[in-house]
Amino acid sequence: MKFRNIFYKFLFKNVTLYNVQRIIYCNQLKLTTMTKYLANAFSLQMLGEIEMVNLNIVKVDTFPADCVSAVGHQDTATVLGVPMNRINVKLEKGDELYVAQLTGGRLPEGSTTLPEGFKFVFYKVTIM
């Protein structure tokens, strides 16, 4: 019993009424955080059930290091230096999708580097 009391005191030491009220308020507003994804393609399925959407697509030099990988092709992921992660992406307002568009042909099977004449062009897709 004494251990449980010490544990609860440690667990709730920094909890104040203000913090609890703030958490409840944020949950009521359903606040979400922006997510950054890296993918090797963009699909309209990533937009979900949205009837009308404004997209902003711009060419960028590279992608941020904190992107969640959604690259579904092993060789492409290897060349980009990210883990292969075949996931379904549902973009929400404010999310950023970085698309690594391979140009120069089809990546040969087993590639670990870009062959001569190949390159990635990066685009950032944002739902406005």
LOTORNU-754601 format. One line per field, with one value per atom (N, C-alpha, C): x, y, z; atom name; residue number from 1; residue in one letter. Coordinates in Angstrom, 3 decimals. Layout:
px = (X, ...)
py = (Y, ...)
pz = (Z, ...)
atom = (CA, ...)
n = (NUM, ...)
res = (A, ...)
//
This chain:
px = (0.827, 0.000, 0.867, 1.937, 2.823, 3.460, 3.870, 4.451, 3.451, 2.184, 1.155, 1.000, 0.986, 0.844, 2.027, 3.239, 4.429, 4.345, 3.907, 3.769, 2.780, 1.621, 0.614, 1.096, 1.821, 2.365, 3.360, 4.207, 5.170, 4.455, 3.461, 2.744, 2.009, 1.411, 0.575, 1.224, 2.533, 3.245, 3.082, 3.168, 3.135, 1.761, 0.742, -0.604, -1.246, -1.670, -2.383, -3.772, -4.638, -5.993, -5.948, -5.018, -4.884, -4.556, -3.600, -3.227, -4.385, -5.124, -6.278, -7.317, -7.608, -8.581, -8.097, -6.809, -6.253, -6.373, -6.105, -6.230, -7.679, -8.616, -10.039, -10.443, -10.024, -10.358, -9.812, -8.560, -7.960, -8.692, -9.088, -9.823, -11.186, -11.824, -13.126, -12.995, -11.913, -11.690, -11.177, -10.796, -10.231, -9.037, -8.139, -6.947, -6.080, -5.554, -4.667, -3.334, -2.327, -1.028, -0.775, -0.007, 0.338, 1.311, 1.084, 1.974, 2.662, 3.942, 4.702, 4.956, 4.617, 4.814, 5.790, 6.507, 7.312, 6.778, 6.411, 5.870, 6.514, 6.377, 6.900, 5.806, 4.594, 3.487, 2.418, 1.578, 0.418, -0.822, -1.829, -3.064, -4.255, -5.300, -6.516, -7.140, -6.851, -7.355, -6.807, -5.699, -5.110, -5.961, -6.928, -7.774, -9.009, -9.300, -10.451, -11.756, -12.742, -14.094, -14.344, -13.356, -13.484, -14.149, -15.205, -15.899, -15.156, -14.587, -13.856, -12.623, -11.504, -10.267, -9.369, -8.646, -7.633, -6.280, -5.530, -4.198, -3.157, -2.064, -0.926, 0.211, 0.680, 1.760, 2.918, 4.058, 5.233, 6.444, 7.345, 8.595, 9.539, 10.183, 11.119, 12.430, 13.483, 14.804, 14.951, 14.331, 14.465, 13.287, 13.350, 12.280, 12.846, 11.999, 12.468, 12.811, 13.722, 14.160, 13.096, 12.121, 11.122, 9.861, 9.939, 8.782, 8.516, 7.237, 6.839, 6.937, 7.698, 7.865, 6.585, 6.156, 5.035, 5.499, 6.801, 7.388, 7.140, 6.387, 5.970, 6.817, 7.907, 8.769, 10.135, 10.604, 11.831, 13.044, 13.256, 14.442, 14.402, 13.223, 13.079, 13.402, 12.890, 13.164, 14.655, 15.297, 16.737, 17.534, 17.204, 17.917, 17.674, 16.452, 16.134, 16.699, 17.073, 17.617, 16.551, 15.361, 14.252, 13.741, 13.022, 12.471, 11.303, 11.174, 9.991, 8.821, 7.720, 6.574, 5.314, 4.748, 3.563, 2.335, 1.954, 0.809, -0.198, -1.426, -2.453, -2.389, -2.205, -2.112, -3.440, -4.005, -5.196, -4.790, -4.655, -4.214, -5.347, -5.000, -5.933, -5.396, -6.252, -5.859, -4.595, -3.610, -2.351, -1.258, -1.623, -0.610, 0.228, 1.449, 2.337, 2.751, 2.639, 3.082, 4.223, 5.384, 6.528, 6.593, 6.498, 6.498, 7.864, 8.508, 9.786, 9.481, 9.448, 9.122, 10.409, 10.511, 11.691, 11.590, 12.641, 12.682, 13.894, 13.769, 14.878, 14.578, 13.447, 13.081, 12.648, 12.515, 12.140, 13.406, 13.348, 14.495, 14.784, 16.001, 16.327, 16.207, 15.753, 15.580, 16.909, 16.854, 18.038, 18.897, 18.414, 19.208, 19.433, 20.637, 20.951, 21.361, 21.638, 21.947, 21.218, 21.137, 20.494, 21.421, 20.917, 21.725, 21.968, 22.952, 23.269, 22.048, 21.753, 20.628, 19.314, 19.311, 18.118, 18.247, 17.115, 17.117, 15.731, 15.676, 14.406, 14.075, 12.827, 12.300, 11.282, 11.412, 10.560, 9.473, 8.264, 7.131, 6.511, 6.040, 5.327, 3.858, 3.001, 1.555, 0.957, 0.190, -0.458, -1.929, -2.789, -4.217, -4.426, -5.043, -5.271, -6.605)
py = (-1.198, 0.000, 1.256, 1.253, 2.405, 2.660, 1.583, 1.727, 2.377, 1.947, 2.509, 4.006, 4.450, 5.875, 6.673, 6.122, 6.800, 6.874, 5.773, 5.743, 6.804, 6.893, 7.872, 9.300, 9.533, 10.875, 11.235, 10.253, 10.493, 10.711, 9.888, 9.943, 11.270, 11.779, 12.976, 14.222, 14.181, 15.293, 16.598, 16.533, 17.749, 18.060, 17.332, 17.576, 18.665, 19.716, 20.789, 20.895, 21.596, 21.788, 22.473, 23.415, 24.106, 23.122, 22.214, 21.237, 20.320, 19.881, 19.012, 19.753, 21.008, 21.795, 21.998, 22.221, 22.424, 21.156, 20.005, 18.733, 18.501, 18.746, 18.569, 19.526, 20.783, 21.767, 21.353, 20.898, 20.464, 19.256, 18.325, 17.153, 17.543, 18.545, 18.992, 19.640, 20.364, 21.000, 20.020, 18.832, 17.806, 18.357, 18.962, 19.514, 18.385, 18.577, 17.582, 18.241, 17.438, 17.964, 17.670, 18.519, 18.341, 17.173, 16.354, 15.229, 15.443, 15.093, 15.165, 13.733, 13.464, 12.143, 12.244, 11.159, 11.017, 9.802, 9.985, 8.892, 8.917, 7.806, 7.752, 7.987, 8.333, 8.628, 9.411, 10.103, 10.791, 10.200, 9.911, 9.323, 10.119, 10.194, 10.870, 10.151, 8.878, 8.144, 8.709, 9.409, 10.005, 11.141, 11.615, 12.731, 12.294, 11.000, 10.509, 10.877, 11.204, 11.485, 12.986, 13.718, 15.165, 15.458, 16.286, 16.625, 17.681, 18.648, 19.714, 20.035, 20.175, 20.413, 21.345, 22.184, 23.022, 22.431, 22.108, 21.554, 22.582, 22.578, 23.393, 22.422, 22.388, 21.491, 22.344, 22.229, 23.008, 22.090, 22.431, 21.696, 22.147, 21.191, 21.510, 20.771, 21.188, 20.592, 19.214, 19.032, 17.770, 17.622, 16.656, 16.438, 16.553, 16.962, 17.078, 15.705, 15.695, 14.435, 13.812, 14.612, 14.087, 13.568, 13.256, 12.719, 11.267, 10.924, 9.526, 8.887, 7.807, 7.154, 6.437, 6.698, 5.980, 5.439, 5.165, 4.646, 3.142, 2.699, 1.312, 0.410, 0.916, 0.127, 0.020, -1.216, -1.424, -0.748, -0.900, -0.306, 1.215, 1.794, 3.252, 3.726, 3.022, 3.384, 3.293, 2.257, 2.078, 3.231, 3.598, 4.696, 6.018, 6.222, 7.458, 7.465, 6.290, 6.203, 6.237, 5.747, 5.693, 4.261, 3.924, 2.570, 2.399, 1.186, 0.910, 0.794, 1.445, 1.471, 1.580, 0.448, 0.417, 0.687, 1.964, 2.362, 3.121, 3.188, 4.020, 5.396, 6.407, 7.780, 8.479, 9.076, 9.914, 11.315, 12.193, 13.552, 14.367, 15.155, 16.082, 17.492, 18.465, 19.860, 20.160, 20.712, 21.072, 20.028, 18.784, 17.751, 18.086, 17.604, 17.800, 16.441, 16.273, 15.047, 15.415, 14.847, 15.052, 13.853, 14.115, 13.051, 13.022, 11.856, 11.653, 11.031, 11.862, 11.411, 11.000, 9.715, 9.212, 9.537, 10.126, 10.400, 9.686, 9.306, 8.644, 7.200, 6.695, 5.320, 4.563, 3.265, 2.394, 1.991, 2.083, 1.739, 0.241, -0.123, -1.550, -2.282, -3.518, -4.325, -4.479, -4.304, -4.452, -3.206, -2.075, -0.836, -0.351, 0.098, 0.717, 2.176, 2.558, 3.940, 4.250, 5.522, 5.917, 5.618, 4.920, 4.689, 6.006, 6.000, 7.181, 7.576, 8.878, 9.398, 9.426, 8.899, 8.903, 10.000, 10.524, 11.475, 11.508, 12.024, 12.260, 13.733, 14.026, 15.384, 15.364, 16.302, 16.319, 17.382, 17.001, 17.913, 17.873, 19.028, 19.110, 19.355, 18.452, 18.563, 18.921, 19.996, 20.440, 20.678, 20.197, 20.498, 21.840, 22.754, 24.119, 24.208)
pz = (0.000, 0.000, 0.000, 0.784, 0.846, -0.525, -1.228, -2.558, -3.508, -3.460, -4.342, -4.109, -2.860, -2.552, -3.093, -2.942, -3.471, -4.992, -5.604, -7.061, -7.538, -6.906, -7.320, -7.108, -6.013, -5.778, -6.877, -7.269, -8.342, -9.669, -9.948, -11.219, -11.406, -10.345, -10.456, -9.886, -9.650, -9.031, -9.819, -11.145, -11.952, -12.527, -12.085, -12.594, -11.757, -12.417, -11.737, -12.339, -11.680, -12.195, -13.555, -13.723, -15.003, -16.127, -15.872, -16.899, -17.253, -16.259, -16.508, -17.337, -16.988, -17.748, -19.181, -19.370, -20.702, -21.551, -20.968, -21.687, -22.098, -21.184, -21.501, -22.607, -22.535, -23.558, -24.922, -24.976, -26.240, -26.808, -25.953, -26.426, -26.970, -26.359, -26.842, -28.210, -28.452, -29.745, -30.785, -30.330, -31.205, -31.981, -31.247, -31.863, -32.398, -33.581, -34.152, -34.464, -34.532, -34.890, -36.360, -36.972, -38.372, -38.494, -39.511, -39.775, -41.107, -41.168, -42.414, -42.884, -44.131, -44.706, -45.875, -46.119, -47.325, -48.064, -49.324, -50.129, -51.503, -52.219, -53.577, -54.608, -54.142, -55.052, -54.300, -55.053, -54.499, -55.138, -54.318, -54.804, -54.268, -55.070, -54.609, -53.415, -53.238, -52.076, -50.774, -50.841, -49.643, -49.095, -49.889, -49.476, -48.713, -48.666, -47.920, -48.596, -47.783, -48.285, -48.461, -48.823, -48.997, -50.337, -50.320, -51.556, -52.364, -51.674, -52.357, -51.523, -52.199, -51.467, -52.268, -51.569, -52.190, -51.851, -52.884, -52.697, -53.099, -52.403, -52.769, -53.066, -54.308, -54.704, -55.192, -54.497, -54.869, -54.953, -55.838, -55.979, -54.870, -54.202, -53.127, -53.382, -52.688, -52.897, -52.256, -51.098, -50.364, -49.410, -48.515, -47.546, -46.139, -45.164, -43.784, -43.189, -42.252, -41.639, -40.746, -40.282, -39.346, -40.027, -41.308, -42.032, -41.634, -41.642, -41.483, -42.859, -42.956, -44.255, -44.652, -45.884, -46.492, -47.842, -47.933, -49.157, -49.184, -50.180, -50.233, -51.100, -51.649, -52.525, -51.863, -51.638, -50.870, -51.488, -52.792, -53.416, -53.366, -53.570, -53.483, -52.073, -51.069, -49.677, -49.376, -49.877, -49.654, -50.251, -51.482, -52.145, -51.415, -50.912, -50.187, -48.773, -48.262, -46.907, -45.829, -46.144, -45.186, -45.114, -44.046, -43.986, -44.947, -45.525, -46.318, -45.349, -45.672, -44.771, -45.618, -45.974, -46.831, -45.966, -45.858, -45.032, -45.876, -45.379, -46.006, -45.364, -46.182, -45.696, -45.958, -44.919, -45.040, -44.619, -45.586, -45.298, -44.692, -43.705, -43.092, -43.280, -43.040, -43.232, -42.425, -43.106, -42.465, -42.624, -42.949, -43.164, -44.390, -44.391, -45.534, -46.066, -47.372, -48.028, -48.963, -48.717, -49.596, -50.533, -51.819, -52.816, -53.491, -53.432, -54.109, -55.464, -56.488, -57.844, -58.551, -58.865, -59.564, -61.046, -61.595, -63.036, -63.625, -64.864, -65.547, -65.900, -65.469, -65.781, -64.541, -64.696, -63.585, -62.834, -61.514, -60.684, -60.811, -61.205, -61.336, -60.000, -60.057, -58.851, -58.111, -56.793, -55.954, -55.863, -56.380, -56.354, -54.927, -54.669, -53.380, -53.565, -54.811, -55.168, -56.469, -56.788, -58.041, -59.218, -60.218, -61.415, -62.169, -63.030, -63.833, -64.663, -64.687, -65.453, -64.672, -63.455, -62.601, -61.563, -61.126, -60.016, -59.393, -58.176, -57.501, -57.601, -57.909, -57.846, -56.713, -55.783, -54.607, -54.737, -54.355, -54.330, -52.934, -52.488, -51.212, -51.501, -51.005, -51.176, -49.833, -49.789, -48.563, -48.825, -47.910, -48.000, -47.341, -48.081, -47.572, -46.864)
atom = (N, CA, C, N, CA, C, N, CA, C, N, CA, C, N, CA, C, N, CA, C, N, CA, C, N, CA, C, N, CA, C, N, CA, C, N, CA, C, N, CA, C, N, CA, C, N, CA, C, N, CA, C, N, CA, C, N, CA, C, N, CA, C, N, CA, C, N, CA, C, N, CA, C, N, CA, C, N, CA, C, N, CA, C, N, CA, C, N, CA, C, N, CA, C, N, CA, C, N, CA, C, N, CA, C, N, CA, C, N, CA, C, N, CA, C, N, CA, C, N, CA, C, N, CA, C, N, CA, C, N, CA, C, N, CA, C, N, CA, C, N, CA, C, N, CA, C, N, CA, C, N, CA, C, N, CA, C, N, CA, C, N, CA, C, N, CA, C, N, CA, C, N, CA, C, N, CA, C, N, CA, C, N, CA, C, N, CA, C, N, CA, C, N, CA, C, N, CA, C, N, CA, C, N, CA, C, N, CA, C, N, CA, C, N, CA, C, N, CA, C, N, CA, C, N, CA, C, N, CA, C, N, CA, C, N, CA, C, N, CA, C, N, CA, C, N, CA, C, N, CA, C, N, CA, C, N, CA, C, N, CA, C, N, CA, C, N, CA, C, N, CA, C, N, CA, C, N, CA, C, N, CA, C, N, CA, C, N, CA, C, N, CA, C, N, CA, C, N, CA, C, N, CA, C, N, CA, C, N, CA, C, N, CA, C, N, CA, C, N, CA, C, N, CA, C, N, CA, C, N, CA, C, N, CA, C, N, CA, C, N, CA, C, N, CA, C, N, CA, C, N, CA, C, N, CA, C, N, CA, C, N, CA, C, N, CA, C, N, CA, C, N, CA, C, N, CA, C, N, CA, C, N, CA, C, N, CA, C, N, CA, C, N, CA, C, N, CA, C, N, CA, C, N, CA, C, N, CA, C, N, CA, C, N, CA, C, N, CA, C, N, CA, C, N, CA, C, N, CA, C, N, CA, C, N, CA, C, N, CA, C, N, CA, C, N, CA, C)
n = (1, 1, 1, 2, 2, 2, 3, 3, 3, 4, 4, 4, 5, 5, 5, 6, 6, 6, 7, 7, 7, 8, 8, 8, 9, 9, 9, 10, 10, 10, 11, 11, 11, 12, 12, 12, 13, 13, 13, 14, 14, 14, 15, 15, 15, 16, 16, 16, 17, 17, 17, 18, 18, 18, 19, 19, 19, 20, 20, 20, 21, 21, 21, 22, 22, 22, 23, 23, 23, 24, 24, 24, 25, 25, 25, 26, 26, 26, 27, 27, 27, 28, 28, 28, 29, 29, 29, 30, 30, 30, 31, 31, 31, 32, 32, 32, 33, 33, 33, 34, 34, 34, 35, 35, 35, 36, 36, 36, 37, 37, 37, 38, 38, 38, 39, 39, 39, 40, 40, 40, 41, 41, 41, 42, 42, 42, 43, 43, 43, 44, 44, 44, 45, 45, 45, 46, 46, 46, 47, 47, 47, 48, 48, 48, 49, 49, 49, 50, 50, 50, 51, 51, 51, 52, 52, 52, 53, 53, 53, 54, 54, 54, 55, 55, 55, 56, 56, 56, 57, 57, 57, 58, 58, 58, 59, 59, 59, 60, 60, 60, 61, 61, 61, 62, 62, 62, 63, 63, 63, 64, 64, 64, 65, 65, 65, 66, 66, 66, 67, 67, 67, 68, 68, 68, 69, 69, 69, 70, 70, 70, 71, 71, 71, 72, 72, 72, 73, 73, 73, 74, 74, 74, 75, 75, 75, 76, 76, 76, 77, 77, 77, 78, 78, 78, 79, 79, 79, 80, 80, 80, 81, 81, 81, 82, 82, 82, 83, 83, 83, 84, 84, 84, 85, 85, 85, 86, 86, 86, 87, 87, 87, 88, 88, 88, 89, 89, 89, 90, 90, 90, 91, 91, 91, 92, 92, 92, 93, 93, 93, 94, 94, 94, 95, 95, 95, 96, 96, 96, 97, 97, 97, 98, 98, 98, 99, 99, 99, 100, 100, 100, 101, 101, 101, 102, 102, 102, 103, 103, 103, 104, 104, 104, 105, 105, 105, 106, 106, 106, 107, 107, 107, 108, 108, 108, 109, 109, 109, 110, 110, 110, 111, 111, 111, 112, 112, 112, 113, 113, 113, 114, 114, 114, 115, 115, 115, 116, 116, 116, 117, 117, 117, 118, 118, 118, 119, 119, 119, 120, 120, 120, 121, 121, 121, 122, 122, 122, 123, 123, 123, 124, 124, 124, 125, 125, 125, 126, 126, 126, 127, 127, 127, 128, 128, 128)
res = (M, M, M, K, K, K, F, F, F, R, R, R, N, N, N, I, I, I, F, F, F, Y, Y, Y, K, K, K, F, F, F, L, L, L, F, F, F, K, K, K, N, N, N, V, V, V, T, T, T, L, L, L, Y, Y, Y, N, N, N, V, V, V, Q, Q, Q, R, R, R, I, I, I, I, I, I, Y, Y, Y, C, C, C, N, N, N, Q, Q, Q, L, L, L, K, K, K, L, L, L, T, T, T, T, T, T, M, M, M, T, T, T, K, K, K, Y, Y, Y, L, L, L, A, A, A, N, N, N, A, A, A, F, F, F, S, S, S, L, L, L, Q, Q, Q, M, M, M, L, L, L, G, G, G, E, E, E, I, I, I, E, E, E, M, M, M, V, V, V, N, N, N, L, L, L, N, N, N, I, I, I, V, V, V, K, K, K, V, V, V, D, D, D, T, T, T, F, F, F, P, P, P, A, A, A, D, D, D, C, C, C, V, V, V, S, S, S, A, A, A, V, V, V, G, G, G, H, H, H, Q, Q, Q, D, D, D, T, T, T, A, A, A, T, T, T, V, V, V, L, L, L, G, G, G, V, V, V, P, P, P, M, M, M, N, N, N, R, R, R, I, I, I, N, N, N, V, V, V, K, K, K, L, L, L, E, E, E, K, K, K, G, G, G, D, D, D, E, E, E, L, L, L, Y, Y, Y, V, V, V, A, A, A, Q, Q, Q, L, L, L, T, T, T, G, G, G, G, G, G, R, R, R, L, L, L, P, P, P, E, E, E, G, G, G, S, S, S, T, T, T, T, T, T, L, L, L, P, P, P, E, E, E, G, G, G, F, F, F, K, K, K, F, F, F, V, V, V, F, F, F, Y, Y, Y, K, K, K, V, V, V, T, T, T, I, I, I, M, M, M)
//
